């Protein structure tokens, strides 16, 4: 089974109902090369408009998991209290057991939660709150550079 670290960092501006957000995803794993095993990294930075903060964070995890092609041990590092809180309280599993409904009404962002839960079935996943790690701080710097470049290109 392959070990994969997924680092997700998001920045958001706007109201609770809608805004602009950027997510930075890094998938890190070891790959076999002629020299043995070496680290490989896939980076993806995407910008979204007319999105909520929670949807942006879920979308980032969904996109990251969709890059995995075989069963893996996955650690997701995220700055999101919403994501880490949901997993710490086993909400996704409870929602899945109730067809992604809470008190008879659909869970917010049920489409993304369904996709994430389905993708996680193929992997051994751990979610960690990690906003103070040096790696996450480095992502924040990269994300700001991307944001500045995007603003200049407009």
C-alpha positions as CSV (number, residue, x, y, z in Angstrom):
1,X,0.0,0.0,0.0
2,X,1.3,3.4,-1.0
3,X,1.8,6.2,1.6
4,X,0.4,9.6,0.5
5,X,0.5,12.9,2.3
6,X,-2.0,15.5,1.1
7,X,-1.5,19.1,2.1
8,X,-4.4,21.5,1.6
9,X,-4.3,25.2,2.2
10,X,-7.1,27.6,1.3
11,X,-7.5,31.3,1.4
12,X,-10.9,32.9,1.1
13,X,-12.4,36.4,0.9
14,X,-16.0,37.3,0.9
15,X,-19.2,36.7,2.9
16,X,-20.5,33.5,4.4
17,X,-22.8,33.1,1.4
18,X,-20.4,33.7,-1.4
19,X,-16.9,34.8,-2.2
20,X,-13.6,34.1,-3.9
21,X,-11.3,31.3,-2.8
22,X,-8.0,29.7,-3.8
23,X,-7.0,26.2,-2.8
24,X,-3.5,24.9,-2.9
25,X,-3.2,21.1,-3.0
26,X,0.1,19.1,-2.6
27,X,0.1,15.4,-3.0
28,X,3.4,13.9,-1.8
29,X,4.4,10.3,-2.1
30,X,7.4,8.1,-2.8
31,X,7.8,6.6,-6.3
32,X,10.2,3.9,-7.6
33,X,12.9,5.2,-9.9
34,X,16.2,3.7,-11.3
35,X,17.9,5.1,-8.1
36,X,15.4,3.5,-5.7
37,X,12.5,5.3,-4.1
38,X,12.3,9.1,-4.4
39,X,9.7,11.7,-3.3
40,X,7.3,12.8,-5.9
41,X,5.0,15.8,-5.6
42,X,2.0,17.0,-7.5
43,X,0.9,20.6,-6.9
44,X,-2.4,22.0,-8.0
45,X,-3.6,25.6,-7.3
46,X,-7.1,26.5,-8.4
47,X,-9.1,29.7,-7.9
48,X,-12.9,29.7,-7.6
49,X,-15.4,32.5,-7.6
50,X,-18.9,32.5,-6.1
51,X,-18.1,29.8,-3.6
52,X,-18.4,29.4,0.2
53,X,-15.4,28.7,2.4
54,X,-16.6,25.3,3.5
55,X,-17.4,24.3,-0.1
56,X,-13.9,25.4,-1.2
57,X,-12.3,23.3,1.5
58,X,-14.4,20.2,0.6
59,X,-13.7,20.7,-3.1
60,X,-10.0,20.8,-2.4
61,X,-10.1,17.4,-0.6
62,X,-12.4,15.9,-3.3
63,X,-9.9,17.0,-6.0
64,X,-6.9,15.7,-4.1
65,X,-8.5,12.3,-3.5
66,X,-9.5,12.0,-7.2
67,X,-5.7,12.0,-8.1
68,X,-5.1,8.7,-6.2
69,X,-5.2,5.7,-8.5
70,X,-4.6,2.9,-6.1
71,X,-5.2,2.0,-2.5
72,X,-3.1,4.2,-0.2
73,X,-2.5,5.2,3.4
74,X,-3.4,8.9,3.2
75,X,-2.8,11.7,5.7
76,X,-4.7,14.9,4.9
77,X,-3.3,18.0,6.5
78,X,-5.7,20.9,6.4
79,X,-6.1,24.3,8.1
80,X,-9.9,23.8,8.2
81,X,-11.7,23.6,11.5
82,X,-14.8,22.6,9.6
83,X,-13.2,19.6,8.0
84,X,-11.2,18.4,11.0
85,X,-14.2,18.9,13.3
86,X,-16.5,16.9,11.0
87,X,-14.0,13.9,10.9
88,X,-13.3,14.1,14.7
89,X,-17.0,13.8,15.4
90,X,-17.5,11.1,12.7
91,X,-20.1,13.2,10.9
92,X,-19.4,11.9,7.4
93,X,-20.0,8.3,8.5
94,X,-23.2,9.3,10.3
95,X,-24.4,11.3,7.3
96,X,-23.6,8.4,5.0
97,X,-25.7,6.1,7.2
98,X,-28.6,8.6,6.9
99,X,-28.3,9.1,3.1
100,X,-26.5,12.4,3.8
101,X,-29.5,13.9,5.6
102,X,-29.7,15.5,9.0
103,X,-33.0,15.9,10.7
104,X,-34.7,14.9,7.4
105,X,-33.0,17.6,5.4
106,X,-30.0,17.2,3.0
107,X,-26.6,18.0,4.6
108,X,-24.9,21.1,3.2
109,X,-22.6,20.2,0.4
110,X,-23.9,16.6,0.3
111,X,-22.6,16.1,-3.2
112,X,-19.0,16.7,-2.1
113,X,-19.4,14.8,1.1
114,X,-20.8,11.8,-0.8
115,X,-17.9,11.9,-3.2
116,X,-15.3,12.2,-0.5
117,X,-16.8,9.4,1.6
118,X,-16.9,7.2,-1.5
119,X,-13.3,7.9,-2.4
120,X,-12.1,7.3,1.2
121,X,-13.5,3.8,1.1
122,X,-10.6,2.8,-1.2
123,X,-8.0,4.2,1.2
124,X,-6.9,4.3,4.9
125,X,-7.4,8.1,5.6
126,X,-6.4,10.2,8.5
127,X,-7.3,13.9,8.7
128,X,-5.1,16.3,10.8
129,X,-5.4,20.0,11.7
130,X,-2.1,21.3,10.6
131,X,-2.1,25.1,10.2
132,X,1.1,25.7,12.2
133,X,3.4,23.3,10.5
134,X,6.3,24.7,8.5
135,X,5.0,23.0,5.4
136,X,1.6,24.7,5.7
137,X,3.3,28.0,6.2
138,X,5.3,27.5,3.1
139,X,2.1,26.8,1.2
140,X,0.6,30.0,2.4
141,X,3.6,31.9,0.9
142,X,3.2,30.0,-2.4
143,X,-0.5,30.7,-2.4
144,X,0.0,34.4,-1.9
145,X,2.5,34.5,-4.8
146,X,-0.1,32.8,-7.0
147,X,-2.7,35.2,-5.9
148,X,-0.5,38.2,-6.7
149,X,0.3,36.8,-10.1
150,X,-3.4,36.2,-10.8
151,X,-4.2,39.7,-9.8
152,X,-1.5,41.1,-12.1
153,X,-2.9,39.0,-15.0
154,X,-6.4,40.5,-14.7
